[in-house]
Amino acid sequence: MYPIDLPSVDHTELTSASENYMTSLNATPANNKWFGSLLTSKKIAITPANISQFQLFEDDHPACTVLALHPAHDQTQVLALYLHNQWWELDDVLRTSSKSRHGLQPVQSIMERLIVFLLSQVVERPQSHGEVLFSLHPPTANCKLLWKDGQAVGFYTIKHKGRLCDSWSSRCYLLPVLDTVLVRRSCRRRGFGLQILHDFCSSFSSEYFLGVSSPLSSSMVLVIKRFLQQHEEHRERLYEVEAPGDWNQRRNIWLNIQLGRYTSEQIGGAALTSVSTCNSSAPLVTASPVNQGGRSQSSEISRTGCCSAAHADVLDFKAPSRPQIVEERLKLKEASSRKSSRESPEEMEKRPKRARRTSVKE
């Protein structure tokens, strides 16, 4: 069995176990224990200097601390975590022996939220400048974990229609939004991104429109393009949105792909390096050494332009009389008309002749 399969614990039990362990370890510094890591094929001394603490949630709300063991020379390399009164290999924390955990499953327990944390902050740390960085997810985030062959291979989070945009205002989302997506590098190009998009769209089958948080990464645009090529029925449903998703904050993704408003790399020239839509300017979370008394750094995802929740009637807002797709096409026609009005008399004189020649060919 693995930690996820053991009796569930809450955030206070995790924090208390971490504190008690460190108190005991500091009381007997001379009796060092060793942990045999399969990753490094070496034994690592279990000392306060080799242990860091991870704060799972932003701003310590609620306080939920997990201890991590790392080599003395590299605090970013997590070898094991202290759970259920023992040290577990990082890879074992991401595994399950339960056959019921298969495909996309809602995140409910604190251990499942720990797995989401590990995937986004530890396992899939950005390896290049172009990859996006994740912010810490709140403890109430609506999330689904993707399981395959007894291993957690990815997750996605959503913002529900009517959910508050942030913790400091009364503004809320106007449509369901796919907020963050991650698939492990070792499991990419196997259709998991398409599976996540299909699950998201199917979960809100009664909604006219669905959002994907802006900005879209190159790999996300590529995955959505493939998805919409296979599912034409969703082409007018999926919009790239900024919170809270009012009509002036939406761009139809399929239309913008057709209009060339994404770069060539976004629509097919880039490798599938990351499938995520989180804030690209957020700083990377790091572990804090226990002996320094610090906690993990965190960052905020910027949310702008949210609608006041006082206007509750807008939550049932339906499609306007002129949807955005139609408006985009009208804009193109208007731009073409303005271009024609600026033509010189000589150019205008030539236009009927060109039209007549074309009509003959037809």
C-alpha positions as CSV (number, residue, x, y, z in Angstrom):
1,M,0.0,0.0,0.0
2,Y,1.0,3.6,-0.6
3,P,0.3,6.8,1.5
4,I,-2.8,7.6,-0.5
5,D,-4.3,4.2,0.3
6,L,-3.8,4.5,4.1
7,P,-6.4,6.0,6.5
8,S,-7.1,9.6,5.7
9,V,-5.6,12.4,7.7
10,D,-6.4,16.1,7.9
11,H,-4.1,19.2,7.6
12,T,-3.7,19.5,11.4
13,E,-2.5,15.9,11.8
14,L,0.0,16.4,9.0
15,T,1.4,19.5,10.6
16,S,1.4,18.0,14.1
17,A,3.3,14.9,12.9
18,S,5.9,17.1,11.2
19,E,6.4,19.2,14.3
20,N,6.7,16.3,16.6
21,Y,9.2,14.5,14.3
22,M,11.4,17.6,14.2
23,T,11.3,18.0,17.9
24,S,12.3,14.4,18.4
25,L,15.1,14.7,15.8
26,N,16.5,17.9,17.3
27,A,16.5,16.3,20.8
28,T,18.8,13.4,19.6
29,P,21.2,15.0,17.1
30,A,23.9,12.4,17.6
31,N,21.7,9.4,16.7
32,N,21.4,10.1,13.0
33,K,19.4,7.7,10.9
34,W,19.8,7.0,7.3
35,F,17.5,6.8,4.3
36,G,18.3,4.6,1.4
37,S,17.2,6.4,-1.8
38,L,16.5,4.4,-4.9
39,L,16.8,7.6,-6.9
40,T,20.4,8.3,-6.0
41,S,21.4,4.8,-4.9
42,K,23.0,6.3,-1.9
43,K,22.1,6.7,1.8
44,I,21.1,10.1,2.9
45,A,21.6,11.2,6.6
46,I,18.3,12.2,8.2
47,T,19.4,15.4,9.9
48,P,17.8,18.8,10.4
49,A,20.1,20.2,7.7
50,N,18.8,17.7,5.1
51,I,15.1,18.3,5.9
52,S,12.9,21.1,4.5
53,Q,9.2,21.8,5.1
54,F,6.6,22.3,2.4
55,Q,3.6,24.6,3.0
56,L,0.9,23.2,0.8
57,F,-1.4,26.2,0.7
58,E,-0.9,29.9,0.2
59,D,-0.4,32.2,3.1
60,D,-0.7,29.3,5.6
61,H,-4.5,29.1,5.2
62,P,-4.8,26.5,6.5
63,A,-1.4,25.7,7.9
64,C,-0.4,22.3,6.4
65,T,3.2,21.3,6.6
66,V,4.9,18.3,5.2
67,L,8.6,17.4,5.7
68,A,10.8,16.6,2.7
69,L,14.2,14.9,2.7
70,H,16.8,16.2,0.2
71,P,20.6,15.8,-0.4
72,A,22.8,18.2,1.6
73,H,24.0,19.9,-1.6
74,D,20.6,20.3,-3.4
75,Q,17.5,21.4,-1.6
76,T,15.5,21.3,-4.8
77,Q,15.9,17.6,-5.2
78,V,13.2,15.9,-3.1
79,L,14.0,12.3,-2.3
80,A,11.3,11.4,0.3
81,L,8.4,12.8,2.4
82,Y,7.5,12.1,6.0
83,L,3.9,10.7,6.1
84,H,2.2,8.3,8.4
85,N,5.1,8.2,10.8
86,Q,7.7,7.1,8.2
87,W,9.7,8.3,5.2
88,W,8.3,7.5,1.7
89,E,10.1,7.7,-1.6
90,L,8.7,10.5,-3.7
91,D,7.6,8.2,-6.4
92,D,5.6,6.0,-3.9
93,V,3.7,9.1,-2.7
94,L,2.4,9.5,-6.3
95,R,1.2,5.9,-6.6
96,T,-1.8,3.9,-5.5
97,S,-2.7,0.3,-5.1
98,S,-6.4,0.9,-5.4
99,K,-8.0,-0.2,-8.8
100,S,-10.8,2.3,-8.2
101,R,-8.4,5.2,-8.8
102,H,-8.4,5.2,-12.6
103,G,-8.9,8.0,-15.1
104,L,-10.0,11.4,-13.8
105,Q,-11.1,11.5,-10.2
106,P,-12.2,14.5,-8.1
107,V,-9.7,15.6,-5.5
108,Q,-11.3,15.3,-2.0
109,S,-8.7,14.3,0.6
110,I,-5.7,16.2,1.9
111,M,-3.4,13.4,0.5
112,E,-4.8,14.0,-2.9
113,R,-4.2,17.7,-2.6
114,L,-0.6,16.8,-1.5
115,I,-0.2,14.9,-4.8
116,V,-1.5,18.0,-6.8
117,F,1.1,20.1,-4.9
118,L,3.9,17.6,-5.6
119,L,3.1,17.4,-9.3
120,S,3.0,21.2,-9.8
121,Q,5.7,22.3,-7.4
122,V,8.2,19.4,-7.2
123,V,7.9,16.8,-9.9
124,E,7.4,19.0,-12.9
125,R,9.6,22.0,-12.0
126,P,10.2,24.1,-15.2
127,Q,13.2,23.1,-17.1
128,S,13.4,25.9,-19.6
129,H,12.7,29.7,-19.6
130,G,9.6,29.3,-21.8
131,E,7.7,27.0,-19.4
132,V,5.1,28.4,-17.1
133,L,5.3,28.4,-13.3
134,F,2.5,27.3,-11.1
135,S,1.1,29.2,-8.1
136,L,0.0,27.3,-5.0
137,H,-3.6,26.1,-5.4
138,P,-6.0,27.1,-2.6
139,P,-7.3,24.3,-0.3
140,T,-10.8,24.7,-1.8
141,A,-9.7,24.5,-5.5
142,N,-12.0,22.3,-7.6
143,C,-9.6,19.8,-9.0
144,K,-9.4,16.4,-10.7
145,L,-6.4,14.0,-10.6
146,L,-5.6,11.9,-13.6
147,W,-4.6,8.3,-12.7
148,K,-3.1,5.8,-15.1
149,D,-1.7,2.3,-14.2
150,G,-1.7,3.1,-10.5
151,Q,0.2,6.4,-10.9
152,A,-0.8,10.1,-10.8
153,V,0.1,11.5,-14.2
154,G,-1.7,14.9,-14.2
155,F,-4.5,17.1,-13.0
156,Y,-6.6,20.0,-13.9
157,T,-8.4,22.7,-11.9
158,I,-11.6,24.7,-12.7
159,K,-13.3,27.8,-11.6
160,H,-17.0,27.3,-11.3
161,K,-19.6,29.8,-12.6
162,G,-20.5,32.0,-9.7
163,R,-17.3,31.3,-7.7
164,L,-15.5,34.3,-6.2
165,C,-12.5,35.5,-8.4
166,D,-10.4,36.3,-5.4
167,S,-10.3,36.6,-1.6
168,W,-10.4,40.4,-1.4
169,S,-13.5,41.3,-3.4
170,S,-17.1,40.1,-4.1
171,R,-16.5,39.5,-7.8
172,C,-17.3,36.2,-9.4
173,Y,-16.9,34.2,-12.6
174,L,-19.6,34.4,-15.3
175,L,-18.9,30.9,-16.8
176,P,-17.0,27.7,-15.9
177,V,-13.3,28.2,-16.6
178,L,-10.5,25.6,-17.1
179,D,-7.9,27.3,-15.0
180,T,-4.8,25.1,-14.8
181,V,-3.7,21.9,-16.5
182,L,-0.7,19.7,-16.1
183,V,0.4,16.4,-17.6
184,R,3.8,14.8,-16.5
185,R,6.5,15.1,-19.1
186,S,7.0,11.3,-19.1
187,C,3.3,10.9,-20.0
188,R,2.8,13.5,-22.7
189,R,1.9,12.8,-26.3
190,R,-0.4,10.0,-25.2
191,G,-3.7,11.8,-25.5
192,F,-4.1,12.8,-21.8
193,G,-4.5,16.5,-22.7
194,L,-7.4,15.6,-25.0
195,Q,-8.9,13.4,-22.3
196,I,-8.8,16.3,-19.9
197,L,-10.5,18.7,-22.4
198,H,-13.2,16.2,-23.2
199,D,-13.9,15.6,-19.5
200,F,-14.1,19.4,-18.8
201,C,-16.5,20.0,-21.7
202,S,-18.6,16.9,-20.7
203,S,-18.8,18.0,-17.1
204,F,-20.6,21.2,-18.2
205,S,-22.8,19.9,-21.0
206,S,-25.7,22.3,-20.1
207,E,-23.5,25.4,-20.3
208,Y,-23.6,27.4,-23.6
209,F,-20.0,28.7,-23.2
210,L,-16.9,27.5,-21.4
211,G,-13.6,29.3,-20.7
212,V,-9.9,28.5,-20.6
213,S,-7.8,30.9,-18.5
214,S,-5.7,33.4,-20.4
215,P,-2.9,33.5,-21.4
216,L,-2.7,30.1,-23.2
217,S,0.6,28.4,-23.4
218,S,1.9,27.2,-26.8
219,S,1.2,23.5,-25.9
220,M,-2.3,24.4,-24.6
221,V,-3.2,26.0,-27.9
222,L,-1.9,23.0,-29.8
223,V,-3.9,20.6,-27.6
224,I,-7.1,22.6,-28.0
225,K,-6.6,22.8,-31.8
226,R,-6.4,19.1,-32.0
227,F,-9.4,18.7,-29.7
228,L,-11.6,21.1,-31.8
229,Q,-10.5,19.4,-35.0
230,Q,-12.0,16.2,-33.6
231,H,-15.0,17.8,-31.9
232,E,-16.6,20.4,-34.1
233,E,-19.5,20.7,-31.7
234,H,-17.3,22.6,-29.2
235,R,-15.8,25.1,-31.6
236,E,-18.3,27.8,-30.6
237,R,-18.2,26.9,-26.9
238,L,-14.6,27.3,-25.9
239,Y,-13.2,30.8,-25.2
240,E,-9.9,32.1,-23.9
241,V,-11.0,34.3,-21.0
242,E,-9.8,36.7,-18.4
243,A,-11.6,36.8,-15.1
244,P,-14.6,37.0,-14.7
245,G,-15.3,36.2,-18.4
246,D,-17.5,39.0,-19.5
247,W,-18.0,39.2,-23.3
248,N,-15.3,41.9,-23.7
249,Q,-12.9,39.5,-21.9
250,R,-13.5,36.5,-24.2
251,R,-11.9,35.3,-27.4
252,N,-13.3,32.4,-29.3
253,I,-10.3,30.0,-29.5
254,W,-11.2,28.2,-32.8
255,L,-11.9,31.5,-34.6
256,N,-8.7,33.0,-33.4
257,I,-6.7,30.0,-34.6
258,Q,-8.3,30.3,-38.0
259,L,-7.6,34.1,-38.1
260,G,-3.9,33.4,-37.3
261,R,-4.0,35.3,-34.0
262,Y,-1.8,32.7,-32.3
263,T,1.8,32.4,-33.2
264,S,3.0,29.6,-35.5
265,E,4.6,27.9,-32.5
266,Q,1.3,28.0,-30.6
267,I,-0.7,26.3,-33.4
268,G,1.7,23.5,-34.4
269,G,5.3,24.5,-34.4
270,A,6.2,23.9,-30.8
271,A,6.9,20.7,-28.9
272,L,4.5,19.7,-26.3
273,T,6.6,20.8,-23.4
274,S,3.8,21.8,-21.0
275,V,0.1,21.6,-20.9
276,S,-0.8,24.4,-18.6
277,T,-2.5,27.7,-18.4
278,C,-1.3,29.2,-15.2
279,N,0.4,32.5,-14.6
280,S,3.7,32.7,-16.5
281,S,5.1,35.5,-14.3
282,A,4.6,33.7,-10.9
283,P,7.7,32.9,-9.0
284,L,8.6,29.2,-8.4
285,V,7.7,27.8,-5.0
286,T,10.7,26.6,-3.1
287,A,11.2,24.5,0.1
288,S,12.1,26.2,3.3
289,P,14.8,24.7,5.6
290,V,13.2,23.7,8.9
291,N,16.0,25.1,11.0
292,Q,15.5,28.5,9.5
293,G,11.8,28.6,10.5
294,G,10.7,29.8,7.1
295,R,7.9,28.5,4.9
296,S,7.5,27.9,1.2
297,Q,7.4,30.9,-1.1
298,S,4.1,31.4,-2.9
299,S,2.7,33.6,-5.6
300,E,-0.6,35.0,-6.7
301,I,-2.4,34.5,-10.0
302,S,-3.5,37.8,-11.2
303,R,-7.3,38.1,-11.7
304,T,-8.6,41.3,-13.2
305,G,-11.9,42.9,-14.2
306,C,-14.2,40.7,-12.1
307,C,-17.9,41.4,-12.0
308,S,-19.4,42.3,-8.6
309,A,-21.4,39.5,-7.1
310,A,-24.1,42.0,-6.2
311,H,-25.3,41.8,-9.7
312,A,-26.4,38.2,-9.3
313,D,-28.6,38.3,-12.3
314,V,-25.6,38.3,-14.7
315,L,-24.7,34.8,-13.5
316,D,-27.6,33.5,-15.7
317,F,-26.4,35.6,-18.6
318,K,-27.2,33.9,-22.0
319,A,-25.7,34.5,-25.4
320,P,-26.1,38.1,-26.7
321,S,-28.0,38.9,-29.8
322,R,-24.7,39.1,-31.7
323,P,-22.2,36.5,-30.4
324,Q,-18.6,37.2,-30.5
325,I,-17.9,35.0,-33.5
326,V,-20.3,37.0,-35.6
327,E,-18.9,40.2,-34.3
328,E,-15.4,39.1,-35.3
329,R,-16.5,38.3,-38.8
330,L,-18.3,41.7,-39.1
331,K,-15.1,43.4,-38.0
332,L,-13.2,41.8,-40.8
333,K,-15.8,42.9,-43.3
334,E,-15.8,46.5,-41.9
335,A,-12.0,46.6,-42.1
336,S,-12.2,45.5,-45.7
337,S,-14.8,48.2,-46.5
338,R,-12.6,50.9,-44.9
339,K,-9.7,49.7,-47.1
340,S,-11.8,50.0,-50.2
341,S,-12.9,53.5,-49.3
342,R,-9.3,54.7,-49.2
343,E,-8.6,53.5,-52.7
344,S,-7.7,56.1,-55.3
345,P,-10.1,56.9,-58.3
346,E,-7.7,55.0,-60.6
347,E,-7.8,51.9,-58.4
348,M,-11.6,52.2,-58.2
349,E,-11.7,52.4,-61.9
350,K,-9.8,49.1,-62.2
351,R,-12.0,47.2,-59.8
352,P,-15.0,46.6,-62.0
353,K,-12.8,45.3,-64.7
354,R,-11.2,42.7,-62.3
355,A,-14.7,41.7,-61.2
356,R,-15.9,41.2,-64.8
357,R,-12.9,39.1,-65.6
358,T,-13.5,36.9,-62.5
359,S,-17.1,36.5,-63.4
360,V,-16.2,35.2,-66.8
361,K,-13.9,32.5,-65.4
362,E,-16.7,31.4,-63.1
